[in-house]
């Protein structure tokens, strides 16, 4: 429990005293470990999301359809892009 200095009816926490450089270095090292762990967790989750997105796109069997007013619609034909040097017809 922190020491408290009372001011009238209110009680505010007292400011911390001087800390030695070694204790500050230990605190900074602990924060560094925590930030390294969190950065690793973020990187690992990013890699997992990229891998899962790739797998879901590869495994999805989606056939694009256009609503043409019918019950099932019309399948979209995939047109290859024109190649350079060959005239378009």
MIDOSE-1310 file (N, C-alpha, C; in nm, 2 decimals, decimal comma, always signed):
residues 89
xxxx	+0,08/-0,12/+0,00/+0,00/+0,00/+0,00/+0,09/+0,12/+0,00; +0,06/+0,22/-0,08/+0,14/+0,34/-0,10/+0,11/+0,43/+0,03; +0,22/+0,50/+0,06/+0,21/+0,60/+0,17/+0,11/+0,71/+0,12; +0,04/+0,77/+0,21/-0,06/+0,87/+0,17/-0,03/+0,99/+0,26
xxxx	-0,04/+1,11/+0,19/-0,04/+1,23/+0,27/-0,18/+1,29/+0,26; -0,23/+1,32/+0,37/-0,37/+1,37/+0,37/-0,37/+1,52/+0,36; -0,46/+1,57/+0,28/-0,48/+1,71/+0,26/-0,63/+1,74/+0,29; -0,66/+1,79/+0,41/-0,79/+1,81/+0,45/-0,87/+1,68/+0,45
xxxx	-0,98/+1,68/+0,38/-1,07/+1,56/+0,38/-1,03/+1,46/+0,27; -0,93/+1,50/+0,18/-0,89/+1,42/+0,07/-0,76/+1,35/+0,10; -0,73/+1,24/+0,04/-0,61/+1,16/+0,05/-0,55/+1,14/-0,08; -0,43/+1,19/-0,11/-0,37/+1,17/-0,24/-0,24/+1,08/-0,22
xxxx	-0,21/+1,00/-0,32/-0,08/+0,92/-0,30/+0,04/+1,01/-0,30; +0,13/+0,97/-0,22/+0,26/+1,05/-0,21/+0,34/+1,02/-0,33; +0,43/+1,11/-0,37/+0,52/+1,08/-0,48/+0,62/+0,98/-0,44; +0,66/+0,90/-0,54/+0,76/+0,80/-0,52/+0,90/+0,86/-0,48
xxxx	+0,97/+0,80/-0,40/+1,10/+0,84/-0,36/+1,20/+0,82/-0,48; +1,32/+0,84/-0,45/+1,43/+0,82/-0,55/+1,45/+0,67/-0,56; +1,47/+0,63/-0,69/+1,50/+0,49/-0,72/+1,64/+0,47/-0,76; +1,70/+0,36/-0,73/+1,84/+0,34/-0,78/+1,84/+0,31/-0,92
xxxx	+1,96/+0,34/-0,99/+1,96/+0,31/-1,13/+1,95/+0,16/-1,17; +1,99/+0,07/-1,08/+1,98/-0,07/-1,10/+1,83/-0,11/-1,10; +1,75/-0,06/-1,01/+1,61/-0,09/-1,00/+1,54/-0,04/-1,13; +1,58/+0,08/-1,17/+1,52/+0,14/-1,29/+1,55/+0,05/-1,41
xxxx	+1,68/+0,01/-1,42/+1,72/-0,08/-1,53/+1,64/-0,21/-1,53; +1,62/-0,26/-1,41/+1,54/-0,39/-1,40/+1,40/-0,36/-1,45; +1,34/-0,25/-1,41/+1,20/-0,22/-1,46/+1,20/-0,21/-1,61; +1,30/-0,14/-1,67/+1,31/-0,12/-1,81/+1,33/-0,26/-1,88
xxxx	+1,41/-0,34/-1,82/+1,43/-0,47/-1,88/+1,30/-0,56/-1,88; +1,22/-0,54/-1,77/+1,10/-0,61/-1,76/+1,00/-0,56/-1,87; +0,99/-0,43/-1,89/+0,91/-0,37/-1,99/+0,95/-0,42/-2,13; +1,08/-0,43/-2,15/+1,14/-0,47/-2,27/+1,09/-0,62/-2,30
xxxx	+1,10/-0,70/-2,20/+1,06/-0,84/-2,22/+0,91/-0,85/-2,26; +0,83/-0,77/-2,19/+0,68/-0,77/-2,21/+0,65/-0,72/-2,35; +0,72/-0,61/-2,39/+0,70/-0,56/-2,53/+0,75/-0,66/-2,64; +0,86/-0,73/-2,61/+0,90/-0,83/-2,71/+0,80/-0,94/-2,72
xxxx	+0,75/-0,99/-2,61/+0,65/-1,09/-2,61/+0,52/-1,05/-2,69; +0,48/-0,93/-2,66/+0,36/-0,88/-2,73/+0,39/-0,86/-2,88; +0,51/-0,81/-2,92/+0,54/-0,79/-3,06/+0,54/-0,93/-3,13; +0,60/-1,03/-3,06/+0,60/-1,16/-3,11/+0,46/-1,22/-3,13
xxxx	+0,37/-1,20/-3,04/+0,24/-1,24/-3,05/+0,16/-1,18/-3,16; +0,19/-1,05/-3,18/+0,12/-0,97/-3,29/+0,18/-1,03/-3,43; +0,31/-1,05/-3,44/+0,37/-1,10/-3,56/+0,31/-1,24/-3,59; +0,31/-1,33/-3,49/+0,26/-1,46/-3,51/+0,11/-1,46/-3,55
xxxx	+0,03/-1,38/-3,49/-0,11/-1,37/-3,53/-0,12/-1,32/-3,67; -0,04/-1,22/-3,71/-0,04/-1,17/-3,85/-0,01/-1,28/-3,95; +0,10/-1,36/-3,92/+0,13/-1,47/-4,00/+0,02/-1,57/-4,01; -0,04/-1,60/-3,90/-0,15/-1,70/-3,90/-0,27/-1,65/-3,98
xxxx	-0,30/-1,52/-3,97/-0,41/-1,46/-4,05/-0,38/-1,47/-4,20; -0,25/-1,44/-4,24/-0,22/-1,44/-4,38/-0,23/-1,58/-4,43; -0,18/-1,68/-4,35/-0,18/-1,82/-4,40/-0,33/-1,87/-4,41; -0,41/-1,83/-4,31/-0,55/-1,88/-4,32/-0,63/-1,81/-4,43
xxxx	-0,60/-1,68/-4,46/-0,66/-1,62/-4,57/-0,62/-1,68/-4,70; -0,49/-1,72/-4,72/-0,45/-1,79/-4,84/-0,52/-1,92/-4,85; -0,52/-2,00/-4,74/-0,59/-2,13/-4,75/-0,74/-2,12/-4,78; -0,81/-2,02/-4,72/-0,95/-2,01/-4,75/-0,98/-1,96/-4,89
xxxx	-0,89/-1,88/-4,95/-0,91/-1,84/-5,09/-0,88/-1,96/-5,18; -0,78/-2,04/-5,15/-0,75/-2,16/-5,23/-0,86/-2,26/-5,22; -0,92/-2,28/-5,11/-1,01/-2,39/-5,09/-1,16/-2,35/-5,13; -1,18/-2,22/-5,14/-1,31/-2,17/-5,18/-1,34/-2,21/-5,32
xxxx	-1,45/-2,27/-5,35/-1,50/-2,30/-5,48/-1,61/-2,21/-5,52; -1,58/-2,09/-5,56/-1,68/-1,99/-5,59/-1,69/-1,97/-5,74; -1,81/-1,98/-5,78/-1,84/-1,95/-5,93/-1,93/-1,82/-5,93; -1,88/-1,72/-5,99/-1,95/-1,59/-5,99/-2,08/-1,60/-6,08
xxxx	-2,19/-1,55/-6,03/-2,31/-1,55/-6,10/-2,36/-1,40/-6,11; -2,44/-1,37/-6,21/-2,50/-1,24/-6,23/-2,65/-1,26/-6,22; -2,71/-1,17/-6,14/-2,86/-1,18/-6,13/-2,92/-1,13/-6,27; -2,99/-1,22/-6,34/-3,04/-1,17/-6,47/-3,20/-1,18/-6,46
xxxx	-3,25/-1,19/-6,35/-3,40/-1,19/-6,33/-3,45/-1,33/-6,33; -3,37/-1,43/-6,35/-3,41/-1,57/-6,34/-3,40/-1,62/-6,20; -3,43/-1,75/-6,19/-3,42/-1,81/-6,06/-3,28/-1,83/-6,01; -3,19/-1,87/-6,10/-3,05/-1,91/-6,06/-2,95/-1,81/-6,11
xxxx	-2,98/-1,72/-6,20/-2,89/-1,63/-6,25/-2,81/-1,68/-6,37; -2,71/-1,61/-6,41/-2,63/-1,65/-6,52/-2,48/-1,66/-6,48; -2,41/-1,77/-6,51/-2,27/-1,78/-6,47/-2,19/-1,68/-6,55; -2,09/-1,62/-6,49/-2,00/-1,52/-6,55/-1,89/-1,59/-6,62
xxxx	-1,87/-1,55/-6,74/-1,75/-1,61/-6,82/-1,63/-1,53/-6,78; -1,52/-1,59/-6,76/-1,39/-1,52/-6,73/-1,32/-1,50/-6,86; -1,30/-1,37/-6,89/-1,24/-1,34/-7,01/-1,09/-1,31/-6,99; -1,00/-1,38/-7,06/-0,86/-1,36/-7,04/-0,81/-1,22/-7,08
xxxx	-0,72/-1,16/-7,02/-0,67/-1,03/-7,05/-0,60/-1,03/-7,19; -0,61/-0,93/-7,27/-0,54/-0,93/-7,40/-0,39/-0,93/-7,38; -0,32/-1,00/-7,47/-0,18/-1,00/-7,47/-0,12/-0,89/-7,55; +0,00/-0,85/-7,52/+0,06/-0,74/-7,60/+0,11/-0,79/-7,73
xxxx	+0,09/-0,72/-7,84/+0,14/-0,76/-7,97/+0,03/-0,83/-8,05; -0,07/-0,89/-7,99/-0,17/-0,96/-8,06/-0,30/-0,87/-8,08; -0,35/-0,85/-8,20/-0,47/-0,76/-8,21/-0,59/-0,82/-8,14; -0,67/-0,73/-8,08/-0,79/-0,77/-8,01/-0,90/-0,79/-8,12
x	-0,98/-0,89/-8,09/-1,10/-0,92/-8,18/-1,22/-0,90/-8,11
